[in-house]
Amino acid sequence: MADPASDRRPASSRQPGVREVLLVAAIVVVAVLAAAALTAVLPRDAQAVVFHTPLLIGVLVLGTAIVLWRILRAPST
């Protein structure tokens, strides 16, 4: 019987480090703050569209689809 530990592939050299994770986290925080600031300066009618429609759900579905597509299209090593 094969040892389950030996079936695992070694860690990829493409794994992000702490610096990369913090950089991505900072970019996400800045993007959220920018979106909040942009929403705050929109006219009331545009704010109503943002807050009272399923706009966020559409953005999340689209973002998830893009991430999944990129994962599926990633070259296997």
C-alpha positions as CSV (number, residue, x, y, z in Angstrom):
1,M,0.0,0.0,0.0
2,A,1.3,3.4,-0.9
3,D,2.2,5.9,1.8
4,P,-0.3,8.9,1.5
5,A,2.5,11.3,2.5
6,S,4.6,10.2,-0.5
7,D,1.6,10.9,-2.9
8,R,1.7,14.6,-2.0
9,R,3.5,16.9,-4.4
10,P,6.3,19.1,-3.1
11,A,5.4,22.7,-2.3
12,S,5.6,24.9,-5.3
13,S,8.2,27.6,-5.6
14,R,5.4,30.0,-6.6
15,Q,3.8,30.1,-3.1
16,P,3.4,33.7,-1.9
17,G,5.4,35.0,1.1
18,V,4.3,37.3,3.8
19,R,5.3,40.4,1.8
20,E,3.1,39.4,-1.1
21,V,0.1,38.5,1.1
22,L,0.4,41.9,2.9
23,L,0.7,43.7,-0.4
24,V,-2.5,42.1,-1.8
25,A,-4.3,42.8,1.5
26,A,-3.3,46.5,1.3
27,I,-4.5,46.7,-2.3
28,V,-7.8,45.2,-1.3
29,V,-8.2,47.6,1.6
30,V,-7.4,50.6,-0.7
31,A,-9.9,49.3,-3.3
32,V,-12.7,49.0,-0.7
33,L,-12.0,52.4,0.7
34,A,-12.0,53.9,-2.8
35,A,-15.3,52.2,-3.6
36,A,-16.8,53.6,-0.4
37,A,-15.6,57.1,-1.2
38,L,-16.9,56.8,-4.8
39,T,-20.3,55.7,-3.6
40,A,-20.4,58.5,-1.0
41,V,-20.0,61.2,-3.8
42,L,-22.6,59.7,-6.1
43,P,-25.9,61.4,-6.5
44,R,-28.8,60.0,-4.3
45,D,-30.3,58.2,-7.3
46,A,-27.1,56.4,-8.1
47,Q,-26.6,55.5,-4.5
48,A,-30.1,54.0,-4.5
49,V,-29.0,51.7,-7.3
50,V,-26.0,50.6,-5.4
51,F,-27.7,50.0,-2.1
52,H,-31.2,48.8,-3.2
53,T,-30.4,46.5,-6.1
54,P,-28.5,43.2,-6.3
55,L,-25.6,45.0,-7.9
56,L,-23.1,43.6,-5.3
57,I,-24.3,40.1,-6.0
58,G,-23.6,40.5,-9.7
59,V,-20.1,41.9,-9.0
60,L,-19.4,39.0,-6.7
61,V,-20.6,36.4,-9.2
62,L,-18.5,38.0,-12.0
63,G,-15.4,38.2,-9.7
64,T,-15.8,34.6,-8.7
65,A,-16.2,33.5,-12.3
66,I,-13.0,35.4,-13.3
67,V,-11.0,33.8,-10.5
68,L,-12.3,30.3,-11.3
69,W,-11.5,30.8,-15.0
70,R,-8.0,31.9,-14.1
71,I,-7.5,28.9,-11.9
72,L,-8.7,26.5,-14.6
73,R,-6.5,28.2,-17.2
74,A,-3.4,28.1,-15.1
75,P,-0.6,26.0,-16.6
76,S,-0.1,22.8,-14.7
77,T,3.4,22.0,-13.6
